[in-house]
Amino acid sequence: MDNNFLVIENISKSFGDNKVLENINLNISKSEFFGLLGSSGSGKTTLLRILGGFEKPDTGRIILDGIDITNLEPFDRPLNYMFQSYALFPHLNVFNNLAFGIKENFTQKEIEINVRNIAELLSIEHLLNRRIKQLSGGEQQRVALGRCLIKKPKLLLLDEPLAALDKKLRSKTQLELTTLQKKLKITFVFVTHDQEEAMSLSDRMAIMKNGLILECSSPEEIYENPKSLYTANFIGIANIIEIYKKDENFYSDDLGINFKLNKELKNTKTNILLRPEKIKIQSINNLKTSLFNSFSGEILEKSYLGSFTRYEIKIKNMIISVLDQNFNSNSNYNFPKGEKVICTWESESIKALED
Amino acid sequence: MKNKLFEKYFVFSPYFWLVLFFFIPLAIIFKISISVSEWGMPPYQDIFLFDNGFKINTTFENYVYIFSDYYYIGSFVNSLILALISTFFCLLIGFPLAFYIATSNIRLRNILLVLVVIPFWSSFLLRVYAWKIILQNNGILNVILLNLGIISEPLQLLYNQYAVIMGIVYTYLPLMILPLYGYLNKFDLNLIEASKDLGLNRIKTFFKVILPLSVPGIVAGSLLVFIPVVGEFIIPEMLGGSDRLYYGKILWEEFFVNRNWPGASALAFSGIIILVLPIVIFQILYSRWSQKNEI
């Protein structure tokens, strides 16, 4: 795969004294669905706006399909930008919104055909004569998407594409968006603050914080093997435990137990990540705690989530989250509050964090 | 019950206002305009006479008189042209200014708005008079140009229609900027970015997105400038010359110099009808159009 379809090189940007982006480097492949994930103020939207041409970077350059587009105006860039607010033109109907970007270079008949095709693709043929205000949020999102796709861009930038939709519609649209992207093979770069959205949409994603890219990898890799403490906490639920070398093994003061790792650590003292679903929870009657990688604790809180039950288990000075899959509808599998349980995990499930 | 009465009054209060300050004065003017003139105080006869039984004493001669003399029609046309040109220039200068103010950051925006309003704090007469000082033959502008060697003798800048247009544009500019600002303030700047993103350059974006979406502000500002400028008296009087006669001036002379109240009233009444009727029709059509287009 051509890894250099979109190259973002040393991009920095400040607004006054406020450094928004610091030396951003990213390579994005053709037809990739790439997510920029970060909380507000992380600089993700600024980066997307720089790609769109609405902001000029202080340093660095952007190369799209071999062409340096850093200094091109938005209207000269072979890419399109879908706004979070959709920015549909209120004085035009759906047809004219869709046709807006192709009116210049096409004949009336070609416009007609193109609009019909894109409307069919997004199943909005019945809305073509509507005014923008007469559309629901989901319909507006489709029109905004169609208005961009009709231009057949090399790159589509999406600013929080699903944020304005309600939850049920969001998961449906999520699926449609990935299907559409795979079908059209257009490179998508999108921005979101919603980790679930980022995980489900992205082929690869970058975690941003304070104008820096902390990590860039596939969602699986980032979830399973995060490098930084921030990422581990930001994505999913995380149990972070500080351990240090003691004799041959590692020991946690907070839990008062020994850890056995399947590989050596660089530092003598480090934070480890233990995802809640990796922990097996068992009744105390069934077995005894072993020397390593297990503890017994008391169930402090319990919330039934349908496919999972989430337990908060207190042990010594810490509360550990555990997600237990509800294999069986037999309620005996659920542990009541206050019950003493034993938790165990595999050595491979322990991930050491670099910082 | 009391509340309802209050509500009713509240809803109708604009109409009371309209009746009290527009229709009643208009009716009085109309009454005078169809009276017969005479020397005396007031300088017209009553329209209802009760001397030898009841008699209606009206005439439409005043209307015939003003519509048959190009002196009156011509001055009205001059005023319309003046108002059109002035409105155009106010829009040309006011739109970019209003847009700039509306899109600048909040601190700069407040400073700029104050700067727009500040001239209102000083007397209108004084401000127009100041232009006289600037533009006259030994005025500031001529002195500067002479000293710079750009001209060898003073330019005749004052007492012509250009000075009048300039004075009006200067005076009425805030009336254009403020309603435009009020409207552009709500403008979604993402729409401009979206247009550029879809391949339209700045000029095309202006004509396809900014301009069509600014129509309500442009209409409001333009009417606010156009209507009073048609009847403007002081600025042409102070800055204008004898090259052009304007409606306001003729009206003044008819009332106060010729003491022809019925004639002046006929002129005023005709002017209002000619001006207001098309604007009312326009407003009705326009509000229908904007409702349909949801702007």
Interface residues (C-beta under 8 A of the other chain):
Chain A: G52 G53 F54 E73 P74 F75 R77 N80 Y81 F83 S85 A87 L88 F89 P90 H91 F100 G101 E104 R131 K133 R147 C148 K151
Chain B: D188 N190 L191 E193 A194 S195 K196 D197 L198 G199 L200 N201 K204 K208 V209 P212 L213 N293 E294 I295
